Amino acid sequence: AGADGDSAIYTLNLEDATNLAAGTLVEVTYDGSILETWPAQFSGVTTVNTARGGFDDRCALYLQVLEDLWEVDSGLNGDVTYIGVDLSATSLTDSERAAVAWAFAGKHGGELVTGTWEELADQGYIDRENLYWEDGVLFSITEKEEPVYFMPEGMAAVTFDAQKWRSGLGAYSFCDCTSVQSANGHWDGYSIGSEAIS
């Protein structure tokens, strides 16, 4: 998020900071100006410091889930202009959701649209009557409130479902996924409870 707590995406060239792992939270000192690009860029950066107690790579975890979904049943990705991403049912902040969606769509060369299935149908992307998205595919992750038992002290866990959807007869889902976070903030991969295809 930006300095005023907004949800804009900012990029920063860190060629000389190769020791920063994905998920590292940093504090940036700059001259107060923001370049009007998309994503926005800091101007006159003087220091980049690791924030105290700052590490949580849930964004990297969910980006990996989206990549794994992209790879399975790859025929669903064919001839897409739009890549839809819905992370509204996750605990990511607005800026984290925006950053993950932007990185994912950019990697695969699609035009990013964000929103739920209903929202994208209301906007005319998805053909609601025929349950079909002719020139796009929607990726979504939905966190669940199911408890994970027998967690070691100082560790947390998240359960979620993930899906890519092209049509009523063209979808692929990872169901009942679980990931465990260590005390230092690392989410150590994830396990898939089951997979479903339609």
C-alpha positions as CSV (number, residue, x, y, z in Angstrom):
1,A,0.0,0.0,0.0
2,G,1.0,3.5,-0.5
3,A,2.2,5.9,2.2
4,D,-1.3,7.1,2.9
5,G,-2.7,3.6,3.2
6,D,-4.1,3.5,-0.3
7,S,-4.2,0.3,-2.4
8,A,-2.1,1.4,-5.4
9,I,0.6,-0.9,-6.8
10,Y,4.1,0.5,-6.6
11,T,7.2,-1.0,-8.3
12,L,10.8,-0.6,-7.2
13,N,14.0,-1.6,-9.0
14,L,15.9,-3.7,-6.5
15,E,18.8,-5.0,-8.7
16,D,21.2,-4.6,-5.9
17,A,19.0,-6.1,-3.2
18,T,19.2,-9.8,-4.3
19,N,18.8,-11.1,-0.7
20,L,15.2,-10.0,-0.4
21,A,12.9,-12.9,-0.7
22,A,9.3,-12.7,-2.0
23,G,7.1,-11.7,0.9
24,T,9.7,-9.4,2.6
25,L,8.0,-6.3,3.9
26,V,10.2,-3.2,3.4
27,E,10.2,0.5,4.3
28,V,11.2,2.8,1.4
29,T,12.7,6.2,1.9
30,Y,12.2,8.5,-1.2
31,D,11.8,12.1,-2.1
32,G,8.0,12.2,-1.8
33,S,7.3,12.1,-5.5
34,I,5.5,9.3,-7.3
35,L,6.0,8.8,-11.0
36,E,2.7,8.7,-12.8
37,T,3.1,5.3,-14.4
38,W,1.2,2.0,-14.1
39,P,2.2,0.6,-11.8
40,A,3.4,3.7,-9.9
41,Q,7.1,4.1,-9.2
42,F,8.9,5.8,-6.3
43,S,11.1,8.8,-7.3
44,G,14.4,9.6,-5.7
45,V,14.8,6.4,-3.6
46,T,17.5,6.7,-1.0
47,T,17.1,3.6,1.2
48,V,15.2,0.3,1.3
49,N,15.1,-1.4,4.7
50,T,13.5,-4.5,5.8
51,A,10.5,-3.7,8.1
52,R,10.7,-4.9,11.7
53,G,8.9,-8.2,12.0
54,G,8.1,-7.9,8.3
55,F,7.7,-11.2,6.4
56,D,4.5,-12.8,5.1
57,D,4.7,-14.5,1.7
58,R,1.0,-15.3,1.4
59,C,1.0,-13.3,-1.9
60,A,3.7,-15.6,-3.2
61,L,1.7,-18.6,-2.1
62,Y,-1.4,-17.5,-3.9
63,L,0.6,-16.6,-7.0
64,Q,2.0,-20.1,-7.0
65,V,-1.5,-21.5,-6.7
66,L,-2.7,-19.4,-9.7
67,E,0.4,-20.6,-11.7
68,D,-0.4,-24.2,-10.9
69,L,-4.0,-23.7,-12.0
70,W,-2.8,-22.2,-15.3
71,E,-0.7,-25.3,-16.0
72,V,-3.5,-27.9,-15.4
73,D,-6.0,-28.5,-18.2
74,S,-4.2,-25.9,-20.3
75,G,-6.8,-26.1,-23.0
76,L,-9.0,-23.8,-20.9
77,N,-6.4,-21.1,-21.4
78,G,-6.5,-21.1,-25.2
79,D,-7.2,-18.0,-27.2
80,V,-7.8,-15.8,-24.2
81,T,-7.7,-12.0,-24.4
82,Y,-8.8,-11.5,-20.8
83,I,-7.5,-13.0,-17.6
84,G,-10.0,-12.6,-14.8
85,V,-8.8,-12.8,-11.2
86,D,-11.0,-12.9,-8.1
87,L,-9.2,-12.8,-4.8
88,S,-12.0,-11.0,-2.9
89,A,-12.6,-14.1,-0.7
90,T,-9.0,-14.1,0.6
91,S,-7.5,-12.3,3.6
92,L,-5.1,-10.4,1.3
93,T,-5.3,-6.6,1.5
94,D,-6.7,-4.7,-1.5
95,S,-3.2,-3.7,-2.5
96,E,-1.9,-7.3,-2.2
97,R,-4.8,-8.6,-4.3
98,A,-4.1,-6.0,-6.9
99,A,-0.4,-6.9,-7.0
100,V,-0.9,-10.6,-7.3
101,A,-3.5,-10.2,-10.0
102,W,-1.3,-7.8,-11.9
103,A,1.7,-10.1,-11.7
104,F,-0.2,-13.1,-12.8
105,A,-2.0,-11.6,-15.8
106,G,1.2,-9.8,-16.9
107,K,3.2,-13.1,-16.9
108,H,0.6,-14.7,-19.2
109,G,0.1,-11.7,-21.5
110,G,-3.6,-11.2,-20.9
111,E,-5.5,-8.1,-20.2
112,L,-6.4,-8.2,-16.5
113,V,-10.0,-7.8,-15.3
114,T,-10.8,-8.3,-11.6
115,G,-14.1,-9.2,-10.0
116,T,-16.4,-12.0,-9.0
117,W,-18.1,-14.2,-11.5
118,E,-21.3,-12.2,-11.0
119,E,-19.5,-8.9,-11.4
120,L,-17.8,-10.0,-14.6
121,A,-21.1,-11.3,-16.0
122,D,-22.8,-8.0,-15.1
123,Q,-20.0,-6.2,-17.0
124,G,-20.6,-8.3,-20.1
125,Y,-17.4,-10.3,-20.0
126,I,-19.2,-13.6,-19.2
127,D,-22.2,-14.8,-21.1
128,R,-24.5,-15.5,-18.1
129,E,-27.2,-17.3,-20.1
130,N,-24.8,-19.7,-21.9
131,L,-22.4,-20.0,-18.9
132,Y,-19.4,-19.2,-21.1
133,W,-16.5,-16.7,-21.3
134,E,-15.6,-16.7,-25.0
135,D,-12.3,-14.7,-24.8
136,G,-11.3,-15.0,-21.1
137,V,-10.8,-17.3,-18.1
138,L,-11.5,-16.6,-14.5
139,F,-9.2,-17.6,-11.7
140,S,-10.4,-17.5,-8.1
141,I,-9.2,-18.4,-4.6
142,T,-11.6,-18.7,-1.7
143,E,-10.4,-19.0,1.8
144,K,-12.4,-21.3,4.1
145,E,-13.0,-21.0,7.8
146,E,-12.4,-24.7,8.4
147,P,-10.0,-25.2,11.4
148,V,-6.7,-27.1,10.9
149,Y,-6.1,-29.2,14.0
150,F,-2.9,-30.2,15.7
151,M,-1.0,-27.1,14.8
152,P,2.4,-26.7,16.5
153,E,2.9,-23.7,18.7
154,G,3.6,-20.5,16.9
155,M,2.3,-21.7,13.5
156,A,-0.8,-20.8,11.5
157,A,-2.6,-22.4,8.7
158,V,-5.1,-21.5,5.9
159,T,-7.5,-23.7,4.0
160,F,-8.9,-22.6,0.6
161,D,-10.4,-23.7,-2.7
162,A,-9.0,-22.5,-6.0
163,Q,-10.6,-22.6,-9.5
164,K,-10.2,-21.6,-13.1
165,W,-13.4,-21.2,-15.0
166,R,-14.1,-20.8,-18.7
167,S,-17.6,-22.2,-19.0
168,G,-20.2,-24.4,-17.2
169,L,-18.5,-27.4,-18.8
170,G,-14.9,-26.0,-18.7
171,A,-13.5,-25.6,-15.2
172,Y,-10.8,-27.0,-13.0
173,S,-10.7,-26.9,-9.2
174,F,-8.3,-27.5,-6.4
175,C,-10.4,-28.4,-3.4
176,D,-9.7,-28.3,0.3
177,C,-6.1,-27.0,0.0
178,T,-4.1,-26.4,3.1
179,S,-0.9,-24.4,3.7
180,V,1.0,-23.9,7.0
181,Q,2.8,-20.8,8.0
182,S,5.9,-21.0,10.2
183,A,6.6,-18.6,13.0
184,N,8.9,-16.5,10.8
185,G,6.1,-15.9,8.2
186,H,6.9,-18.4,5.5
187,W,4.0,-20.3,3.9
188,D,5.6,-23.7,3.1
189,G,3.8,-24.7,-0.2
190,Y,0.3,-26.2,0.0
191,S,-1.4,-29.6,-0.3
192,I,-4.5,-30.2,-2.4
193,G,-7.3,-32.3,-0.8
194,S,-8.9,-33.2,-4.2
195,E,-9.1,-32.0,-7.7
196,A,-12.3,-31.6,-9.8
197,I,-12.9,-31.0,-13.5
198,S,-16.1,-30.1,-15.4
